[in-house]
Amino acid sequence: MTKVDKEVVYRWLSEAREALDEMKSLLSMDVASFINDRRSRYSLRYVVVLVVEALADIAIAILEKDFDTVVQTYREAFLKLAEKGVVDVDTAKAMAKLASLRNIIVHRYCAIDDLKIFETAKGSGISVVEKFMQEVVRYIEAKDP
């Protein structure tokens, strides 16, 4: 049985789903309209941050409660979940890439490239987030008798 508070996990999943819905809406725009709309660019940045942080919080909680493992970064949290068999390795690697994108947005390591954010989110971002959420739910539910 998982030691993670399922109610908290489902709250974070709900937050991630809500942000993901907004992301899908923003990504339904054509590229030119998106790039020319400052509000849409800023909104997409924010929802990427929200999704990654909500899902990283879940990853950290699982690692701490079920595996007595503490991590230092969001990237590490996703990769450790794969090591522990909670999520698929490819899912973890893709989520780690999204965590890197989140870091670029939040910490402004370089100029933010909104086109890259758009293309990354539209390319694999949505599908990997959905896959990660499914794998986490499967893990949480399988841990109960």
PyMOL commands that place a pseudoatom at each C-alpha (Angstrom):
pseudoatom trace, name=CA, resn=MET, resi=1, chain=A, elem=C, hetatm=0, pos=[0.000, 0.000, 0.000]
pseudoatom trace, name=CA, resn=THR, resi=2, chain=A, elem=C, hetatm=0, pos=[1.342, 3.418, -0.936]
pseudoatom trace, name=CA, resn=LYS, resi=3, chain=A, elem=C, hetatm=0, pos=[2.085, 5.813, 1.892]
pseudoatom trace, name=CA, resn=VAL, resi=4, chain=A, elem=C, hetatm=0, pos=[1.327, 8.807, -0.299]
pseudoatom trace, name=CA, resn=ASP, resi=5, chain=A, elem=C, hetatm=0, pos=[-1.825, 10.739, 0.538]
pseudoatom trace, name=CA, resn=LYS, resi=6, chain=A, elem=C, hetatm=0, pos=[-3.976, 9.899, -2.473]
pseudoatom trace, name=CA, resn=GLU, resi=7, chain=A, elem=C, hetatm=0, pos=[-6.221, 12.906, -1.900]
pseudoatom trace, name=CA, resn=VAL, resi=8, chain=A, elem=C, hetatm=0, pos=[-3.226, 15.207, -2.280]
pseudoatom trace, name=CA, resn=VAL, resi=9, chain=A, elem=C, hetatm=0, pos=[-2.045, 13.339, -5.384]
pseudoatom trace, name=CA, resn=TYR, resi=10, chain=A, elem=C, hetatm=0, pos=[-5.478, 13.673, -6.980]
pseudoatom trace, name=CA, resn=ARG, resi=11, chain=A, elem=C, hetatm=0, pos=[-5.540, 17.372, -6.129]
pseudoatom trace, name=CA, resn=TRP, resi=12, chain=A, elem=C, hetatm=0, pos=[-2.197, 17.860, -7.904]
pseudoatom trace, name=CA, resn=LEU, resi=13, chain=A, elem=C, hetatm=0, pos=[-3.436, 15.762, -10.830]
pseudoatom trace, name=CA, resn=SER, resi=14, chain=A, elem=C, hetatm=0, pos=[-6.534, 17.942, -11.047]
pseudoatom trace, name=CA, resn=GLU, resi=15, chain=A, elem=C, hetatm=0, pos=[-4.380, 21.062, -11.135]
pseudoatom trace, name=CA, resn=ALA, resi=16, chain=A, elem=C, hetatm=0, pos=[-2.205, 19.520, -13.844]
pseudoatom trace, name=CA, resn=ARG, resi=17, chain=A, elem=C, hetatm=0, pos=[-5.268, 18.487, -15.896]
pseudoatom trace, name=CA, resn=GLU, resi=18, chain=A, elem=C, hetatm=0, pos=[-6.714, 21.978, -15.689]
pseudoatom trace, name=CA, resn=ALA, resi=19, chain=A, elem=C, hetatm=0, pos=[-3.435, 23.486, -16.870]
pseudoatom trace, name=CA, resn=LEU, resi=20, chain=A, elem=C, hetatm=0, pos=[-3.189, 20.822, -19.581]
pseudoatom trace, name=CA, resn=ASP, resi=21, chain=A, elem=C, hetatm=0, pos=[-6.647, 21.783, -20.855]
pseudoatom trace, name=CA, resn=GLU, resi=22, chain=A, elem=C, hetatm=0, pos=[-5.471, 25.386, -21.115]
pseudoatom trace, name=CA, resn=MET, resi=23, chain=A, elem=C, hetatm=0, pos=[-2.311, 24.212, -22.875]
pseudoatom trace, name=CA, resn=LYS, resi=24, chain=A, elem=C, hetatm=0, pos=[-4.384, 22.298, -25.443]
pseudoatom trace, name=CA, resn=SER, resi=25, chain=A, elem=C, hetatm=0, pos=[-6.481, 25.392, -26.059]
pseudoatom trace, name=CA, resn=LEU, resi=26, chain=A, elem=C, hetatm=0, pos=[-3.405, 27.538, -26.619]
pseudoatom trace, name=CA, resn=LEU, resi=27, chain=A, elem=C, hetatm=0, pos=[-1.826, 24.951, -28.893]
pseudoatom trace, name=CA, resn=SER, resi=28, chain=A, elem=C, hetatm=0, pos=[-4.922, 24.838, -31.076]
pseudoatom trace, name=CA, resn=MET, resi=29, chain=A, elem=C, hetatm=0, pos=[-3.882, 28.257, -32.395]
pseudoatom trace, name=CA, resn=ASP, resi=30, chain=A, elem=C, hetatm=0, pos=[-1.849, 28.474, -35.566]
pseudoatom trace, name=CA, resn=VAL, resi=31, chain=A, elem=C, hetatm=0, pos=[1.795, 29.340, -34.939]
pseudoatom trace, name=CA, resn=ALA, resi=32, chain=A, elem=C, hetatm=0, pos=[1.620, 32.875, -36.379]
pseudoatom trace, name=CA, resn=SER, resi=33, chain=A, elem=C, hetatm=0, pos=[-1.387, 33.814, -34.242]
pseudoatom trace, name=CA, resn=PHE, resi=34, chain=A, elem=C, hetatm=0, pos=[0.293, 32.358, -31.177]
pseudoatom trace, name=CA, resn=ILE, resi=35, chain=A, elem=C, hetatm=0, pos=[3.579, 34.207, -31.727]
pseudoatom trace, name=CA, resn=ASN, resi=36, chain=A, elem=C, hetatm=0, pos=[1.751, 37.489, -32.363]
pseudoatom trace, name=CA, resn=ASP, resi=37, chain=A, elem=C, hetatm=0, pos=[-0.356, 37.214, -29.196]
pseudoatom trace, name=CA, resn=ARG, resi=38, chain=A, elem=C, hetatm=0, pos=[1.640, 38.167, -26.104]
pseudoatom trace, name=CA, resn=ARG, resi=39, chain=A, elem=C, hetatm=0, pos=[-1.074, 36.956, -23.720]
pseudoatom trace, name=CA, resn=SER, resi=40, chain=A, elem=C, hetatm=0, pos=[-1.038, 33.499, -25.323]
pseudoatom trace, name=CA, resn=ARG, resi=41, chain=A, elem=C, hetatm=0, pos=[2.757, 33.299, -25.178]
pseudoatom trace, name=CA, resn=TYR, resi=42, chain=A, elem=C, hetatm=0, pos=[2.805, 34.215, -21.495]
pseudoatom trace, name=CA, resn=SER, resi=43, chain=A, elem=C, hetatm=0, pos=[-0.098, 31.874, -20.758]
pseudoatom trace, name=CA, resn=LEU, resi=44, chain=A, elem=C, hetatm=0, pos=[1.679, 28.933, -22.350]
pseudoatom trace, name=CA, resn=ARG, resi=45, chain=A, elem=C, hetatm=0, pos=[4.801, 29.659, -20.342]
pseudoatom trace, name=CA, resn=TYR, resi=46, chain=A, elem=C, hetatm=0, pos=[2.764, 29.656, -17.163]
pseudoatom trace, name=CA, resn=VAL, resi=47, chain=A, elem=C, hetatm=0, pos=[0.844, 26.457, -17.866]
pseudoatom trace, name=CA, resn=VAL, resi=48, chain=A, elem=C, hetatm=0, pos=[4.072, 24.605, -18.682]
pseudoatom trace, name=CA, resn=VAL, resi=49, chain=A, elem=C, hetatm=0, pos=[5.396, 25.690, -15.276]
pseudoatom trace, name=CA, resn=LEU, resi=50, chain=A, elem=C, hetatm=0, pos=[2.142, 24.670, -13.545]
pseudoatom trace, name=CA, resn=VAL, resi=51, chain=A, elem=C, hetatm=0, pos=[2.018, 21.233, -15.149]
pseudoatom trace, name=CA, resn=VAL, resi=52, chain=A, elem=C, hetatm=0, pos=[5.645, 20.410, -14.439]
pseudoatom trace, name=CA, resn=GLU, resi=53, chain=A, elem=C, hetatm=0, pos=[5.514, 21.632, -10.847]
pseudoatom trace, name=CA, resn=ALA, resi=54, chain=A, elem=C, hetatm=0, pos=[2.281, 19.788, -10.005]
pseudoatom trace, name=CA, resn=LEU, resi=55, chain=A, elem=C, hetatm=0, pos=[3.594, 16.532, -11.470]
pseudoatom trace, name=CA, resn=ALA, resi=56, chain=A, elem=C, hetatm=0, pos=[7.017, 16.982, -9.887]
pseudoatom trace, name=CA, resn=ASP, resi=57, chain=A, elem=C, hetatm=0, pos=[5.307, 17.432, -6.514]
pseudoatom trace, name=CA, resn=ILE, resi=58, chain=A, elem=C, hetatm=0, pos=[3.664, 14.048, -7.048]
pseudoatom trace, name=CA, resn=ALA, resi=59, chain=A, elem=C, hetatm=0, pos=[6.977, 12.473, -8.027]
pseudoatom trace, name=CA, resn=ILE, resi=60, chain=A, elem=C, hetatm=0, pos=[8.715, 13.906, -4.961]
pseudoatom trace, name=CA, resn=ALA, resi=61, chain=A, elem=C, hetatm=0, pos=[5.928, 12.727, -2.641]
pseudoatom trace, name=CA, resn=ILE, resi=62, chain=A, elem=C, hetatm=0, pos=[6.058, 9.170, -4.010]
pseudoatom trace, name=CA, resn=LEU, resi=63, chain=A, elem=C, hetatm=0, pos=[9.835, 9.037, -3.757]
pseudoatom trace, name=CA, resn=GLU, resi=64, chain=A, elem=C, hetatm=0, pos=[9.871, 10.354, -0.198]
pseudoatom trace, name=CA, resn=LYS, resi=65, chain=A, elem=C, hetatm=0, pos=[6.932, 8.371, 1.174]
pseudoatom trace, name=CA, resn=ASP, resi=66, chain=A, elem=C, hetatm=0, pos=[7.299, 5.043, -0.614]
pseudoatom trace, name=CA, resn=PHE, resi=67, chain=A, elem=C, hetatm=0, pos=[11.043, 4.844, -1.257]
pseudoatom trace, name=CA, resn=ASP, resi=68, chain=A, elem=C, hetatm=0, pos=[12.590, 7.064, 1.419]
pseudoatom trace, name=CA, resn=THR, resi=69, chain=A, elem=C, hetatm=0, pos=[14.390, 8.904, -1.357]
pseudoatom trace, name=CA, resn=VAL, resi=70, chain=A, elem=C, hetatm=0, pos=[15.071, 12.627, -1.434]
pseudoatom trace, name=CA, resn=VAL, resi=71, chain=A, elem=C, hetatm=0, pos=[15.912, 14.386, -4.704]
pseudoatom trace, name=CA, resn=GLN, resi=72, chain=A, elem=C, hetatm=0, pos=[17.354, 17.801, -5.415]
pseudoatom trace, name=CA, resn=THR, resi=73, chain=A, elem=C, hetatm=0, pos=[15.682, 18.691, -8.719]
pseudoatom trace, name=CA, resn=TYR, resi=74, chain=A, elem=C, hetatm=0, pos=[12.493, 18.110, -10.652]
pseudoatom trace, name=CA, resn=ARG, resi=75, chain=A, elem=C, hetatm=0, pos=[14.492, 16.395, -13.409]
pseudoatom trace, name=CA, resn=GLU, resi=76, chain=A, elem=C, hetatm=0, pos=[15.958, 14.000, -10.892]
pseudoatom trace, name=CA, resn=ALA, resi=77, chain=A, elem=C, hetatm=0, pos=[12.522, 13.292, -9.416]
pseudoatom trace, name=CA, resn=PHE, resi=78, chain=A, elem=C, hetatm=0, pos=[11.132, 12.145, -12.753]
pseudoatom trace, name=CA, resn=LEU, resi=79, chain=A, elem=C, hetatm=0, pos=[14.187, 10.024, -13.555]
pseudoatom trace, name=CA, resn=LYS, resi=80, chain=A, elem=C, hetatm=0, pos=[14.180, 8.402, -10.099]
pseudoatom trace, name=CA, resn=LEU, resi=81, chain=A, elem=C, hetatm=0, pos=[10.543, 7.383, -10.555]
pseudoatom trace, name=CA, resn=ALA, resi=82, chain=A, elem=C, hetatm=0, pos=[11.659, 5.325, -13.547]
pseudoatom trace, name=CA, resn=GLU, resi=83, chain=A, elem=C, hetatm=0, pos=[14.488, 3.765, -11.532]
pseudoatom trace, name=CA, resn=LYS, resi=84, chain=A, elem=C, hetatm=0, pos=[11.925, 2.738, -8.917]
pseudoatom trace, name=CA, resn=GLY, resi=85, chain=A, elem=C, hetatm=0, pos=[9.614, 1.270, -11.558]
pseudoatom trace, name=CA, resn=VAL, resi=86, chain=A, elem=C, hetatm=0, pos=[6.808, 3.757, -10.985]
pseudoatom trace, name=CA, resn=VAL, resi=87, chain=A, elem=C, hetatm=0, pos=[6.850, 5.122, -14.544]
pseudoatom trace, name=CA, resn=ASP, resi=88, chain=A, elem=C, hetatm=0, pos=[8.327, 4.035, -17.848]
pseudoatom trace, name=CA, resn=VAL, resi=89, chain=A, elem=C, hetatm=0, pos=[11.892, 5.155, -18.618]
pseudoatom trace, name=CA, resn=ASP, resi=90, chain=A, elem=C, hetatm=0, pos=[10.857, 6.987, -21.798]
pseudoatom trace, name=CA, resn=THR, resi=91, chain=A, elem=C, hetatm=0, pos=[8.100, 8.793, -19.903]
pseudoatom trace, name=CA, resn=ALA, resi=92, chain=A, elem=C, hetatm=0, pos=[10.562, 9.837, -17.208]
pseudoatom trace, name=CA, resn=LYS, resi=93, chain=A, elem=C, hetatm=0, pos=[13.098, 11.107, -19.744]
pseudoatom trace, name=CA, resn=ALA, resi=94, chain=A, elem=C, hetatm=0, pos=[10.457, 13.133, -21.579]
pseudoatom trace, name=CA, resn=MET, resi=95, chain=A, elem=C, hetatm=0, pos=[9.191, 14.598, -18.302]
pseudoatom trace, name=CA, resn=ALA, resi=96, chain=A, elem=C, hetatm=0, pos=[12.788, 15.477, -17.374]
pseudoatom trace, name=CA, resn=LYS, resi=97, chain=A, elem=C, hetatm=0, pos=[13.025, 17.411, -20.658]
pseudoatom trace, name=CA, resn=LEU, resi=98, chain=A, elem=C, hetatm=0, pos=[9.849, 19.294, -19.770]
pseudoatom trace, name=CA, resn=ALA, resi=99, chain=A, elem=C, hetatm=0, pos=[11.383, 20.060, -16.371]
pseudoatom trace, name=CA, resn=SER, resi=100, chain=A, elem=C, hetatm=0, pos=[14.372, 21.543, -18.197]
pseudoatom trace, name=CA, resn=LEU, resi=101, chain=A, elem=C, hetatm=0, pos=[12.008, 23.660, -20.279]
pseudoatom trace, name=CA, resn=ARG, resi=102, chain=A, elem=C, hetatm=0, pos=[10.322, 24.793, -17.058]
pseudoatom trace, name=CA, resn=ASN, resi=103, chain=A, elem=C, hetatm=0, pos=[13.727, 25.748, -15.643]
pseudoatom trace, name=CA, resn=ILE, resi=104, chain=A, elem=C, hetatm=0, pos=[14.498, 27.862, -18.699]
pseudoatom trace, name=CA, resn=ILE, resi=105, chain=A, elem=C, hetatm=0, pos=[11.167, 29.673, -18.307]
pseudoatom trace, name=CA, resn=VAL, resi=106, chain=A, elem=C, hetatm=0, pos=[11.473, 30.219, -14.550]
pseudoatom trace, name=CA, resn=HIS, resi=107, chain=A, elem=C, hetatm=0, pos=[15.187, 30.924, -14.209]
pseudoatom trace, name=CA, resn=ARG, resi=108, chain=A, elem=C, hetatm=0, pos=[15.668, 32.619, -17.574]
pseudoatom trace, name=CA, resn=TYR, resi=109, chain=A, elem=C, hetatm=0, pos=[18.960, 30.845, -18.264]
pseudoatom trace, name=CA, resn=CYS, resi=110, chain=A, elem=C, hetatm=0, pos=[18.748, 32.282, -21.760]
pseudoatom trace, name=CA, resn=ALA, resi=111, chain=A, elem=C, hetatm=0, pos=[16.302, 34.239, -23.840]
pseudoatom trace, name=CA, resn=ILE, resi=112, chain=A, elem=C, hetatm=0, pos=[12.956, 32.512, -23.818]
pseudoatom trace, name=CA, resn=ASP, resi=113, chain=A, elem=C, hetatm=0, pos=[12.051, 31.101, -27.205]
pseudoatom trace, name=CA, resn=ASP, resi=114, chain=A, elem=C, hetatm=0, pos=[8.253, 31.026, -27.328]
pseudoatom trace, name=CA, resn=LEU, resi=115, chain=A, elem=C, hetatm=0, pos=[8.274, 29.161, -30.620]
pseudoatom trace, name=CA, resn=LYS, resi=116, chain=A, elem=C, hetatm=0, pos=[10.366, 26.396, -29.028]
pseudoatom trace, name=CA, resn=ILE, resi=117, chain=A, elem=C, hetatm=0, pos=[7.955, 26.234, -26.090]
pseudoatom trace, name=CA, resn=PHE, resi=118, chain=A, elem=C, hetatm=0, pos=[5.012, 26.024, -28.508]
pseudoatom trace, name=CA, resn=GLU, resi=119, chain=A, elem=C, hetatm=0, pos=[6.659, 23.323, -30.621]
pseudoatom trace, name=CA, resn=THR, resi=120, chain=A, elem=C, hetatm=0, pos=[7.801, 21.285, -27.614]
pseudoatom trace, name=CA, resn=ALA, resi=121, chain=A, elem=C, hetatm=0, pos=[4.401, 21.424, -25.950]
pseudoatom trace, name=CA, resn=LYS, resi=122, chain=A, elem=C, hetatm=0, pos=[2.590, 20.614, -29.183]
pseudoatom trace, name=CA, resn=GLY, resi=123, chain=A, elem=C, hetatm=0, pos=[5.056, 17.922, -30.213]
pseudoatom trace, name=CA, resn=SER, resi=124, chain=A, elem=C, hetatm=0, pos=[5.406, 15.581, -27.279]
pseudoatom trace, name=CA, resn=GLY, resi=125, chain=A, elem=C, hetatm=0, pos=[4.485, 17.686, -24.281]
pseudoatom trace, name=CA, resn=ILE, resi=126, chain=A, elem=C, hetatm=0, pos=[0.782, 16.951, -24.106]
pseudoatom trace, name=CA, resn=SER, resi=127, chain=A, elem=C, hetatm=0, pos=[1.082, 13.239, -24.775]
pseudoatom trace, name=CA, resn=VAL, resi=128, chain=A, elem=C, hetatm=0, pos=[3.891, 12.680, -22.284]
pseudoatom trace, name=CA, resn=VAL, resi=129, chain=A, elem=C, hetatm=0, pos=[2.053, 14.588, -19.558]
pseudoatom trace, name=CA, resn=GLU, resi=130, chain=A, elem=C, hetatm=0, pos=[-1.044, 12.481, -20.146]
pseudoatom trace, name=CA, resn=LYS, resi=131, chain=A, elem=C, hetatm=0, pos=[1.035, 9.290, -20.122]
pseudoatom trace, name=CA, resn=PHE, resi=132, chain=A, elem=C, hetatm=0, pos=[2.816, 10.307, -16.920]
pseudoatom trace, name=CA, resn=MET, resi=133, chain=A, elem=C, hetatm=0, pos=[-0.495, 10.996, -15.189]
pseudoatom trace, name=CA, resn=GLN, resi=134, chain=A, elem=C, hetatm=0, pos=[-1.870, 7.608, -16.272]
pseudoatom trace, name=CA, resn=GLU, resi=135, chain=A, elem=C, hetatm=0, pos=[1.217, 5.793, -15.015]
pseudoatom trace, name=CA, resn=VAL, resi=136, chain=A, elem=C, hetatm=0, pos=[1.099, 7.587, -11.662]
pseudoatom trace, name=CA, resn=VAL, resi=137, chain=A, elem=C, hetatm=0, pos=[-2.588, 6.776, -11.208]
pseudoatom trace, name=CA, resn=ARG, resi=138, chain=A, elem=C, hetatm=0, pos=[-1.896, 3.141, -12.079]
pseudoatom trace, name=CA, resn=TYR, resi=139, chain=A, elem=C, hetatm=0, pos=[0.890, 3.067, -9.479]
pseudoatom trace, name=CA, resn=ILE, resi=140, chain=A, elem=C, hetatm=0, pos=[-1.185, 4.762, -6.756]
pseudoatom trace, name=CA, resn=GLU, resi=141, chain=A, elem=C, hetatm=0, pos=[-4.214, 2.547, -7.360]
pseudoatom trace, name=CA, resn=ALA, resi=142, chain=A, elem=C, hetatm=0, pos=[-2.170, -0.680, -7.646]
pseudoatom trace, name=CA, resn=LYS, resi=143, chain=A, elem=C, hetatm=0, pos=[-0.608, -0.046, -4.249]
pseudoatom trace, name=CA, resn=ASP, resi=144, chain=A, elem=C, hetatm=0, pos=[-3.971, -0.444, -2.514]
pseudoatom trace, name=CA, resn=PRO, resi=145, chain=A, elem=C, hetatm=0, pos=[-5.209, -3.930, -1.616]
for i in range(1, 145): cmd.bond("trace and resi %d" % i, "trace and resi %d" % (i + 1))
show_as sticks, trace
zoom trace
